[in-house]
C-alpha cells in the first residue's frame, strides 16, 4: 500500500516501552495502597489516555485519587529515558524511509504531551514527524479525534492514510472513521485481538511491515 500519510502509535509500536509502563503503573498504584493487579491488566490499557486507563484499572476511584496515581506514575516513568536503543530494531529506518519517499509521517498516541516531547528528542525519531497528537490534548483512543486532527493538518481523507499500532485501541480508532490500519504483534495485543478490527494487515516482523507499506 502506498498511502500518502503513515500514522504511528508510539508505545509498543515504535518504542519497546510496554513493560516499563506496566511496572510504573504497578508501582504508583500499590504505593498508594491500591491492590496489585495482574501484569496483563496493566498491559491491556496501554494506548488509552492515562486518566481513562486508570479509571478502567480501578473503577469507582475519584478523579482526585486518579491524579495521585498519575503523579506517582510520572515519577516512576520518567526515571528512565527513552533512547535510540529502545526503538524497536529496524523501525527508525522504516520511519526514515517513509520520509525519503515523500510520504507524510505522524504519531497518534495515548501518551501525554510531556511524555511524548521528551521521548521524541531522546529517541532520535522526532525529526521525522510532521505532526503528533496526544491523548491529553484531544481525546483518548479509541475516539478518532486525534486522527481527524491529523487528517485536517494534511488535508486528506481517511482512505489516504494508514494507522499502525499494536493495540485494539489503535485499530478501533482507525476503523471508526474508515481509515485502513496495520496491526503489529510485537507490542500489547496479538492477532486474535487485532483481527477483530478489520485491519488491512497484521504483521509480526519489521520486514513484513516494510513489505506491506511498499518500502
MARGU-347379 format. One record per residue (C-alpha): residue in three letters; residue number from 1; x, y, z. Coordinates in Angstrom, 1 decimal. Layout:
BEGIN
{resn: ala | resi: NUM | x: X | y: Y | z: Z} $
...
END
This chain:
BEGIN
{resn: unk | resi: 1 | x: 0.0 | y: 0.0 | z: 0.0} $
{resn: unk | resi: 2 | x: 1.2 | y: 3.5 | z: -0.9} $
{resn: unk | resi: 3 | x: -0.8 | y: 5.7 | z: 1.4} $
{resn: unk | resi: 4 | x: 0.1 | y: 9.4 | z: 1.4} $
{resn: unk | resi: 5 | x: 0.4 | y: 9.5 | z: 5.2} $
{resn: unk | resi: 6 | x: 1.5 | y: 6.9 | z: 7.7} $
{resn: unk | resi: 7 | x: 0.4 | y: 7.4 | z: 11.3} $
{resn: unk | resi: 8 | x: 2.2 | y: 5.5 | z: 14.0} $
{resn: unk | resi: 9 | x: 1.2 | y: 4.7 | z: 17.6} $
{resn: unk | resi: 10 | x: 4.2 | y: 5.2 | z: 19.9} $
{resn: unk | resi: 11 | x: 4.5 | y: 2.8 | z: 22.8} $
{resn: unk | resi: 12 | x: 4.6 | y: -0.8 | z: 21.8} $
{resn: unk | resi: 13 | x: 4.8 | y: 0.1 | z: 18.1} $
{resn: unk | resi: 14 | x: 7.8 | y: 2.3 | z: 17.6} $
{resn: unk | resi: 15 | x: 9.3 | y: 2.0 | z: 21.1} $
{resn: unk | resi: 16 | x: 9.8 | y: -1.0 | z: 23.4} $
{resn: unk | resi: 17 | x: 8.3 | y: 0.6 | z: 26.4} $
{resn: unk | resi: 18 | x: 5.3 | y: -1.7 | z: 27.4} $
{resn: unk | resi: 19 | x: 6.9 | y: -3.4 | z: 30.3} $
{resn: unk | resi: 20 | x: 8.3 | y: -0.1 | z: 31.7} $
{resn: unk | resi: 21 | x: 4.8 | y: 1.4 | z: 31.5} $
{resn: unk | resi: 22 | x: 3.2 | y: -1.6 | z: 33.2} $
{resn: unk | resi: 23 | x: 5.8 | y: -1.6 | z: 36.0} $
{resn: unk | resi: 24 | x: 5.4 | y: 2.2 | z: 36.5} $
{resn: unk | resi: 25 | x: 1.6 | y: 1.8 | z: 36.8} $
{resn: unk | resi: 26 | x: 2.0 | y: -1.1 | z: 39.3} $
{resn: unk | resi: 27 | x: 4.5 | y: 0.8 | z: 41.5} $
{resn: unk | resi: 28 | x: 2.4 | y: 4.0 | z: 41.5} $
{resn: unk | resi: 29 | x: -0.8 | y: 2.3 | z: 42.4} $
{resn: unk | resi: 30 | x: 0.4 | y: -0.1 | z: 45.0} $
{resn: unk | resi: 31 | x: 2.5 | y: 2.6 | z: 46.7} $
{resn: unk | resi: 32 | x: -0.8 | y: 4.4 | z: 47.4} $
{resn: unk | resi: 33 | x: -2.4 | y: 1.3 | z: 48.8} $
{resn: unk | resi: 34 | x: -4.3 | y: 0.1 | z: 45.7} $
{resn: unk | resi: 35 | x: -4.3 | y: -3.6 | z: 45.0} $
{resn: unk | resi: 36 | x: -1.7 | y: -5.1 | z: 42.8} $
{resn: unk | resi: 37 | x: -3.2 | y: -6.3 | z: 39.5} $
{resn: unk | resi: 38 | x: -2.1 | y: -9.0 | z: 37.1} $
{resn: unk | resi: 39 | x: 0.6 | y: -7.7 | z: 34.8} $
{resn: unk | resi: 40 | x: -1.7 | y: -8.3 | z: 31.8} $
{resn: unk | resi: 41 | x: -4.2 | y: -5.9 | z: 33.3} $
{resn: unk | resi: 42 | x: -1.7 | y: -3.1 | z: 33.2} $
{resn: unk | resi: 43 | x: -0.5 | y: -4.0 | z: 29.7} $
{resn: unk | resi: 44 | x: -4.1 | y: -4.2 | z: 28.4} $
{resn: unk | resi: 45 | x: -4.8 | y: -0.5 | z: 29.0} $
{resn: unk | resi: 46 | x: -1.7 | y: 0.8 | z: 27.3} $
{resn: unk | resi: 47 | x: -2.8 | y: 3.0 | z: 24.4} $
{resn: unk | resi: 48 | x: -5.5 | y: 4.8 | z: 26.3} $
{resn: unk | resi: 49 | x: -5.0 | y: 8.2 | z: 27.8} $
{resn: unk | resi: 50 | x: -3.8 | y: 8.0 | z: 31.4} $
{resn: unk | resi: 51 | x: -7.0 | y: 9.2 | z: 33.0} $
{resn: unk | resi: 52 | x: -9.1 | y: 6.7 | z: 31.0} $
{resn: unk | resi: 53 | x: -6.6 | y: 3.9 | z: 31.7} $
{resn: unk | resi: 54 | x: -6.6 | y: 4.4 | z: 35.5} $
{resn: unk | resi: 55 | x: -10.4 | y: 4.7 | z: 35.6} $
{resn: unk | resi: 56 | x: -10.5 | y: 1.3 | z: 33.9} $
{resn: unk | resi: 57 | x: -7.9 | y: -0.3 | z: 36.1} $
{resn: unk | resi: 58 | x: -9.5 | y: 1.0 | z: 39.4} $
{resn: unk | resi: 59 | x: -13.3 | y: 1.6 | z: 38.7} $
{resn: unk | resi: 60 | x: -15.0 | y: 4.0 | z: 41.0} $
{resn: unk | resi: 61 | x: -11.8 | y: 5.8 | z: 42.1} $
{resn: unk | resi: 62 | x: -12.3 | y: 9.6 | z: 42.3} $
{resn: unk | resi: 63 | x: -10.7 | y: 12.0 | z: 39.9} $
{resn: unk | resi: 64 | x: -8.6 | y: 13.3 | z: 42.7} $
{resn: unk | resi: 65 | x: -7.2 | y: 9.8 | z: 43.5} $
{resn: unk | resi: 66 | x: -6.6 | y: 9.2 | z: 39.8} $
{resn: unk | resi: 67 | x: -4.5 | y: 12.3 | z: 39.8} $
{resn: unk | resi: 68 | x: -2.5 | y: 11.0 | z: 42.7} $
{resn: unk | resi: 69 | x: -1.8 | y: 7.7 | z: 40.9} $
{resn: unk | resi: 70 | x: -1.0 | y: 9.6 | z: 37.8} $
{resn: unk | resi: 71 | x: 1.6 | y: 11.8 | z: 39.6} $
{resn: unk | resi: 72 | x: 3.2 | y: 8.7 | z: 41.0} $
{resn: unk | resi: 73 | x: 3.3 | y: 7.0 | z: 37.6} $
{resn: unk | resi: 74 | x: 5.1 | y: 10.0 | z: 36.2} $
{resn: unk | resi: 75 | x: 7.7 | y: 9.9 | z: 38.9} $
{resn: unk | resi: 76 | x: 8.5 | y: 6.2 | z: 38.1} $
{resn: unk | resi: 77 | x: 8.1 | y: 6.5 | z: 34.4} $
{resn: unk | resi: 78 | x: 10.4 | y: 9.5 | z: 33.9} $
{resn: unk | resi: 79 | x: 13.2 | y: 7.8 | z: 35.9} $
{resn: unk | resi: 80 | x: 14.0 | y: 6.1 | z: 32.6} $
{resn: unk | resi: 81 | x: 14.9 | y: 8.0 | z: 29.4} $
{resn: unk | resi: 82 | x: 13.8 | y: 6.6 | z: 26.1} $
{resn: unk | resi: 83 | x: 17.0 | y: 6.2 | z: 24.0} $
{resn: unk | resi: 84 | x: 17.6 | y: 5.1 | z: 20.4} $
{resn: unk | resi: 85 | x: 18.3 | y: 1.6 | z: 21.8} $
{resn: unk | resi: 86 | x: 14.6 | y: 1.5 | z: 23.0} $
{resn: unk | resi: 87 | x: 13.3 | y: 1.9 | z: 19.4} $
{resn: unk | resi: 88 | x: 12.4 | y: -1.5 | z: 18.0} $
{resn: unk | resi: 89 | x: 15.1 | y: -2.7 | z: 15.7} $
{resn: unk | resi: 90 | x: 14.5 | y: -1.5 | z: 12.2} $
{resn: unk | resi: 91 | x: 11.7 | y: 0.9 | z: 13.0} $
{resn: unk | resi: 92 | x: 13.9 | y: 4.0 | z: 12.8} $
{resn: unk | resi: 93 | x: 14.8 | y: 3.0 | z: 9.2} $
{resn: unk | resi: 94 | x: 11.1 | y: 2.5 | z: 8.4} $
{resn: unk | resi: 95 | x: 10.2 | y: 6.0 | z: 9.6} $
{resn: unk | resi: 96 | x: 13.2 | y: 7.5 | z: 7.7} $
{resn: unk | resi: 97 | x: 12.4 | y: 5.6 | z: 4.5} $
{resn: unk | resi: 98 | x: 8.8 | y: 6.8 | z: 4.6} $
{resn: unk | resi: 99 | x: 10.0 | y: 10.4 | z: 4.7} $
{resn: unk | resi: 100 | x: 12.5 | y: 9.7 | z: 1.9} $
{resn: unk | resi: 101 | x: 9.6 | y: 8.5 | z: -0.2} $
{resn: unk | resi: 102 | x: 7.9 | y: 11.9 | z: 0.3} $
{resn: unk | resi: 103 | x: 5.1 | y: 10.4 | z: 2.3} $
{resn: unk | resi: 104 | x: 3.7 | y: 12.1 | z: 5.4} $
{resn: unk | resi: 105 | x: 4.6 | y: 10.6 | z: 8.8} $
{resn: unk | resi: 106 | x: 2.9 | y: 11.3 | z: 12.1} $
{resn: unk | resi: 107 | x: 2.2 | y: 10.0 | z: 15.6} $
{resn: unk | resi: 108 | x: -1.1 | y: 9.4 | z: 17.4} $
{resn: unk | resi: 109 | x: -0.5 | y: 8.3 | z: 20.9} $
{resn: unk | resi: 110 | x: -2.1 | y: 7.8 | z: 24.3} $
{resn: unk | resi: 111 | x: 1.0 | y: 9.4 | z: 25.9} $
{resn: unk | resi: 112 | x: 0.9 | y: 12.8 | z: 27.4} $
{resn: unk | resi: 113 | x: 2.4 | y: 15.7 | z: 25.5} $
{resn: unk | resi: 114 | x: 5.1 | y: 16.0 | z: 28.2} $
{resn: unk | resi: 115 | x: 6.0 | y: 12.3 | z: 27.8} $
{resn: unk | resi: 116 | x: 6.0 | y: 12.4 | z: 24.0} $
{resn: unk | resi: 117 | x: 8.1 | y: 15.5 | z: 23.7} $
{resn: unk | resi: 118 | x: 10.7 | y: 14.0 | z: 26.0} $
{resn: unk | resi: 119 | x: 10.7 | y: 10.7 | z: 24.0} $
{resn: unk | resi: 120 | x: 10.8 | y: 12.4 | z: 20.6} $
{resn: unk | resi: 121 | x: 14.0 | y: 14.1 | z: 21.5} $
{resn: unk | resi: 122 | x: 15.8 | y: 11.4 | z: 23.3} $
{resn: unk | resi: 123 | x: 14.8 | y: 8.6 | z: 20.9} $
{resn: unk | resi: 124 | x: 16.2 | y: 10.3 | z: 17.8} $
{resn: unk | resi: 125 | x: 12.9 | y: 9.9 | z: 16.0} $
{resn: unk | resi: 126 | x: 11.4 | y: 13.4 | z: 16.4} $
{resn: unk | resi: 127 | x: 12.7 | y: 14.9 | z: 13.2} $
{resn: unk | resi: 128 | x: 10.7 | y: 12.5 | z: 11.1} $
{resn: unk | resi: 129 | x: 7.2 | y: 13.5 | z: 12.1} $
{resn: unk | resi: 130 | x: 5.1 | y: 16.3 | z: 10.6} $
{resn: unk | resi: 131 | x: 2.6 | y: 16.3 | z: 13.4} $
{resn: unk | resi: 132 | x: 2.0 | y: 14.4 | z: 16.6} $
{resn: unk | resi: 133 | x: -1.2 | y: 14.2 | z: 18.7} $
{resn: unk | resi: 134 | x: -1.5 | y: 13.1 | z: 22.3} $
{resn: unk | resi: 135 | x: -4.4 | y: 11.9 | z: 24.4} $
{resn: unk | resi: 136 | x: -4.2 | y: 14.8 | z: 26.9} $
{resn: unk | resi: 137 | x: -4.6 | y: 17.5 | z: 24.2} $
{resn: unk | resi: 138 | x: -7.5 | y: 15.9 | z: 22.3} $
{resn: unk | resi: 139 | x: -9.5 | y: 12.7 | z: 23.1} $
{resn: unk | resi: 140 | x: -8.3 | y: 9.3 | z: 24.2} $
{resn: unk | resi: 141 | x: -8.3 | y: 6.3 | z: 21.8} $
{resn: unk | resi: 142 | x: -10.4 | y: 4.7 | z: 20.6} $
{resn: unk | resi: 143 | x: -12.2 | y: 8.0 | z: 19.9} $
{resn: unk | resi: 144 | x: -10.8 | y: 9.0 | z: 16.4} $
{resn: unk | resi: 145 | x: -10.5 | y: 12.7 | z: 17.2} $
{resn: unk | resi: 146 | x: -6.7 | y: 12.7 | z: 17.0} $
{resn: unk | resi: 147 | x: -6.8 | y: 11.0 | z: 13.6} $
{resn: unk | resi: 148 | x: -9.3 | y: 13.6 | z: 12.4} $
{resn: unk | resi: 149 | x: -6.9 | y: 16.4 | z: 13.5} $
{resn: unk | resi: 150 | x: -4.0 | y: 14.8 | z: 11.7} $
{resn: unk | resi: 151 | x: -6.1 | y: 14.4 | z: 8.5} $
{resn: unk | resi: 152 | x: -7.1 | y: 18.0 | z: 8.7} $
{resn: unk | resi: 153 | x: -3.4 | y: 19.0 | z: 9.0} $
{resn: unk | resi: 154 | x: -2.6 | y: 17.2 | z: 5.8} $
{resn: unk | resi: 155 | x: -5.9 | y: 18.0 | z: 4.0} $
{resn: unk | resi: 156 | x: -6.6 | y: 14.3 | z: 3.1} $
{resn: unk | resi: 157 | x: -9.3 | y: 11.7 | z: 3.5} $
{resn: unk | resi: 158 | x: -9.2 | y: 8.8 | z: 5.9} $
{resn: unk | resi: 159 | x: -8.7 | y: 6.5 | z: 2.9} $
{resn: unk | resi: 160 | x: -5.4 | y: 8.3 | z: 2.0} $
{resn: unk | resi: 161 | x: -3.7 | y: 7.4 | z: 5.3} $
{resn: unk | resi: 162 | x: -2.9 | y: 4.3 | z: 7.4} $
{resn: unk | resi: 163 | x: -2.8 | y: 3.8 | z: 11.1} $
{resn: unk | resi: 164 | x: -0.2 | y: 1.4 | z: 12.5} $
{resn: unk | resi: 165 | x: -0.5 | y: 0.2 | z: 16.1} $
{resn: unk | resi: 166 | x: -0.1 | y: -2.7 | z: 18.5} $
{resn: unk | resi: 167 | x: -3.4 | y: -2.4 | z: 20.4} $
{resn: unk | resi: 168 | x: -7.1 | y: -2.8 | z: 19.7} $
{resn: unk | resi: 169 | x: -7.5 | y: 0.9 | z: 20.6} $
{resn: unk | resi: 170 | x: -5.3 | y: 1.9 | z: 17.7} $
{resn: unk | resi: 171 | x: -7.2 | y: -0.3 | z: 15.2} $
{resn: unk | resi: 172 | x: -10.6 | y: 0.6 | z: 16.5} $
{resn: unk | resi: 173 | x: -9.8 | y: 4.3 | z: 16.3} $
{resn: unk | resi: 174 | x: -9.0 | y: 3.9 | z: 12.6} $
{resn: unk | resi: 175 | x: -12.0 | y: 1.6 | z: 12.0} $
{resn: unk | resi: 176 | x: -14.4 | y: 4.2 | z: 13.3} $
{resn: unk | resi: 177 | x: -13.5 | y: 6.7 | z: 10.6} $
{resn: unk | resi: 178 | x: -12.8 | y: 4.2 | z: 7.7} $
{resn: unk | resi: 179 | x: -9.1 | y: 4.5 | z: 7.8} $
{resn: unk | resi: 180 | x: -7.0 | y: 1.4 | z: 6.8} $
{resn: unk | resi: 181 | x: -4.9 | y: 0.0 | z: 9.6} $
{resn: unk | resi: 182 | x: -2.0 | y: -2.3 | z: 10.2} $
{resn: unk | resi: 183 | x: -1.6 | y: -4.3 | z: 13.4} $
{resn: unk | resi: 184 | x: 1.9 | y: -5.1 | z: 14.7} $
{resn: unk | resi: 185 | x: 2.3 | y: -8.1 | z: 17.0} $
{resn: unk | resi: 186 | x: 5.4 | y: -7.0 | z: 18.9} $
{resn: unk | resi: 187 | x: 3.5 | y: -4.8 | z: 21.4} $
{resn: unk | resi: 188 | x: 0.5 | y: -5.4 | z: 23.6} $
{resn: unk | resi: 189 | x: -2.2 | y: -7.3 | z: 21.6} $
{resn: unk | resi: 190 | x: -1.8 | y: -10.3 | z: 19.3} $
{resn: unk | resi: 191 | x: -3.5 | y: -11.4 | z: 16.1} $
{resn: unk | resi: 192 | x: -6.6 | y: -12.8 | z: 17.9} $
{resn: unk | resi: 193 | x: -7.4 | y: -9.4 | z: 19.3} $
{resn: unk | resi: 194 | x: -6.2 | y: -7.2 | z: 16.5} $
{resn: unk | resi: 195 | x: -8.1 | y: -9.2 | z: 13.9} $
{resn: unk | resi: 196 | x: -11.4 | y: -8.1 | z: 15.3} $
{resn: unk | resi: 197 | x: -11.0 | y: -4.6 | z: 13.9} $
{resn: unk | resi: 198 | x: -10.7 | y: -5.5 | z: 10.2} $
{resn: unk | resi: 199 | x: -7.1 | y: -4.3 | z: 9.7} $
{resn: unk | resi: 200 | x: -5.6 | y: -4.2 | z: 6.2} $
{resn: unk | resi: 201 | x: -2.8 | y: -6.5 | z: 7.6} $
{resn: unk | resi: 202 | x: -1.3 | y: -7.9 | z: 10.8} $
{resn: unk | resi: 203 | x: 2.5 | y: -8.3 | z: 10.8} $
{resn: unk | resi: 204 | x: 4.9 | y: -10.0 | z: 13.2} $
{resn: unk | resi: 205 | x: 8.1 | y: -8.6 | z: 11.8} $
{resn: unk | resi: 206 | x: 9.5 | y: -5.2 | z: 10.7} $
{resn: unk | resi: 207 | x: 10.4 | y: -6.8 | z: 7.4} $
{resn: unk | resi: 208 | x: 6.7 | y: -7.7 | z: 6.8} $
{resn: unk | resi: 209 | x: 5.7 | y: -4.2 | z: 7.8} $
{resn: unk | resi: 210 | x: 8.1 | y: -2.8 | z: 5.1} $
{resn: unk | resi: 211 | x: 6.6 | y: -5.1 | z: 2.5} $
{resn: unk | resi: 212 | x: 3.0 | y: -4.0 | z: 3.4} $
{resn: unk | resi: 213 | x: 4.0 | y: -0.4 | z: 3.2} $
{resn: unk | resi: 214 | x: 5.8 | y: -0.8 | z: -0.1} $
{resn: unk | resi: 215 | x: 9.1 | y: 0.4 | z: 1.2} $
END
